[in-house]
Amino acid sequence: MQTAQSIYYPISLDEIKARVARKNGRRRGLFNSKLQQIDLFNNQPLDNVKEIVNEFKEKIVRVDGEIPTDLIVKDGDRFLFISYTQSILTHGLHKYPAKFFPELPRWLIKRYSKKGNLILDPFAGSGTTNIEALLTKRHSIGIDVDPFSRYLSKVKITPLNEEELQSTQKYLLRLILNYKPSKVSEKDIPIFPYRDNWFNKEIIFELAYLKKIINSLDTSEDIKDFFKICFSSIIRSVSNADDNCTRTVIRKKLNKKVYPADALKKFAEVILISVPKMIEFSQKCPMEEMKIAA
Ligand SMILES: C[S@@+](CC[C@H](N)C(=O)[O-])C[C@H]1O[C@@H](n2cnc3c(N)ncnc32)[C@H](O)[C@@H]1O
């Protein structure tokens, strides 16, 4: 009879890469088909604003994708904005409650400021405004009372070295393939209230392993912080809590299934998706420019 270890570990990286390729293909398809004519960061004339009538016979201005800088806004106008860029670059790096869709701050920044101006978001949250300010070549400041918001925003707007990112990703994937529960000791596992209700036993071991290998990385702190955010982004999905509820609750009726190896698989998937996006962000907002801006 096979043991749990031999059934679930090592994970298959090929399977995960195939899933990531399918997801990226679907995203690219949607993006290209809907937004062919739209130049994200420049003011091109667009034909994506239409007046529609909804099921209650109300007139609504529907804007598909990029919001034209000179969009006419009259008193009483109602808008339906369709966003296609919520997960481009570093925008989709981590969930955050009530995130802006990026087109909104991008529109306002371009409408009311010029390149080189300073943009302030006093309730920065996950840093959507700050990312858009940098992409549109403005300086930016974000303020937030929540330390996690500040940490997440810092990661999302800090360009990273491509080679270091890629070699660290490769190194982490190798360690994930080498995972065995015996590589985790009791002292690696944090103790907190209701831990064993929130997480299955195998998942606790896998998360402890992922945390340990990230903490022991011999890289810059910025690279480590990026992978810590990737790690944090999978925790809810591999817990027994409802993924879609703002409050953290376990819904027995939902009968959520989490299987051994899910934390390793999800983390591998997240870094395969997020590293190229961080590289793309870093190319658009290179460190040299950030230093000049500072
Ligand atoms: C809805 S979120 C902003 C989300 C953000 N627009 C984004 O796209 O991610 C509101 C933020 O305001 C912050 N906040 C609430 N009261 C605050 C205060 N008095 N000072 C600073 N930040 C505050 C919260 O911590 C939260 O991160």
The ligand as a Tripos MOL2 file, in Angstrom:
@<TRIPOS>MOLECULE
LIG
   27    29     1     0     0
SMALL
NO_CHARGES

@<TRIPOS>ATOM
      1 C1        -10.7240   50.3070    0.5990 C.3       1 LIG1
      2 S1         -9.1070   50.2770    1.1690 S.3       1 LIG1
      3 C2         -8.2500   51.0770   -0.1410 C.3       1 LIG1
      4 C3         -7.9830   50.1430   -1.2580 C.3       1 LIG1
      5 C4         -7.1350   50.7910   -2.3330 C.3       1 LIG1
      6 N1         -7.8440   51.8210   -3.0720 N.3       1 LIG1
      7 C5         -6.6300   49.7180   -3.3130 C.2       1 LIG1
      8 O1         -6.8450   49.8350   -4.5040 O.co2     1 LIG1
      9 O2         -6.0370   48.7390   -2.8390 O.co2     1 LIG1
     10 C6         -9.1200   51.5260    2.3970 C.3       1 LIG1
     11 C7         -7.8110   51.6270    3.1760 C.3       1 LIG1
     12 O3         -7.8840   52.7420    4.0310 O.3       1 LIG1
     13 C8         -7.1140   52.4530    5.1870 C.3       1 LIG1
     14 N2         -7.5190   53.3800    6.2640 N.ar      1 LIG1
     15 C9         -8.6900   53.4300    6.9160 C.ar      1 LIG1
     16 N3         -8.6810   54.4440    7.8220 N.ar      1 LIG1
     17 C10        -7.4660   55.0420    7.7180 C.ar      1 LIG1
     18 C11        -6.8570   56.1380    8.3710 C.ar      1 LIG1
     19 N4         -7.4870   56.8350    9.3170 N.pl3     1 LIG1
     20 N5         -5.6070   56.5010    8.0120 N.ar      1 LIG1
     21 C12        -4.9430   55.7920    7.0510 C.ar      1 LIG1
     22 N6         -5.4790   54.7420    6.3930 N.ar      1 LIG1
     23 C13        -6.7190   54.3680    6.7190 C.ar      1 LIG1
     24 C14        -7.4250   50.9950    5.4510 C.3       1 LIG1
     25 O4         -6.3960   50.4010    6.2300 O.3       1 LIG1
     26 C15        -7.5160   50.4250    4.0390 C.3       1 LIG1
     27 O5         -6.2920   49.8390    3.6360 O.3       1 LIG1
@<TRIPOS>BOND
     1     1     2 1
     2     2     3 1
     3     2    10 1
     4     3     4 1
     5     4     5 1
     6     5     6 1
     7     5     7 1
     8     7     8 2
     9     7     9 1
    10    10    11 1
    11    11    12 1
    12    11    26 1
    13    12    13 1
    14    13    14 1
    15    13    24 1
    16    14    15 ar
    17    14    23 ar
    18    15    16 ar
    19    16    17 ar
    20    17    18 ar
    21    17    23 ar
    22    18    19 1
    23    18    20 ar
    24    20    21 ar
    25    21    22 ar
    26    22    23 ar
    27    24    25 1
    28    24    26 1
    29    26    27 1
@<TRIPOS>SUBSTRUCTURE
     1 LIG1         1 GROUP 0 **** ****
